């Protein structure tokens, strides 16, 4: 009678972190690429190549030449696969476990838009905080304004401009950033 344990052992490669099915043809780089893509859950060779920062043709070339060339370090960084196993089938495929595919890498413009949106939100929060502190008492408003002035002075010494801090200082002091003193004294 066969046990399920003996079937599992014969159909998997042992790995510290998980039992994974043997690739279709572990004797070829192409089979090992398929295995890595399956374990790491890459939906396509194009997604795999994109994650590696290479063209899909490079992966096809690895398959055709039966060699990963100089791609080992990048493969290890992106997927966790052992370079020795990838190149020659030696050792454990994922000694520290596989790194799963997390989806396509956003374009630089998308990243910059996200950063800008975050900065805008943070700026609004800081402005609201300055207004709240300034509204509590004139002494707190004056102290906040003085601290912002000191920070501005340090930045100016370093040759940096800080229009946002100037705006905050003015808000803390109760000034409108666009208001200017009336040339003839008080407005009437």
PyMOL commands that set and color helices and strands:
alter all, ss='L'
color gray80, all
select helices_A, chain A and resi 4-11+29-39+45-52+56-65+72-79+83-88+108-136+138-157+163-172
alter helices_A, ss='H'
color red, helices_A
select strands_A, chain A and resi 12-13+20-21
alter strands_A, ss='S'
color yellow, strands_A
deselect
rebuild
show_as cartoon
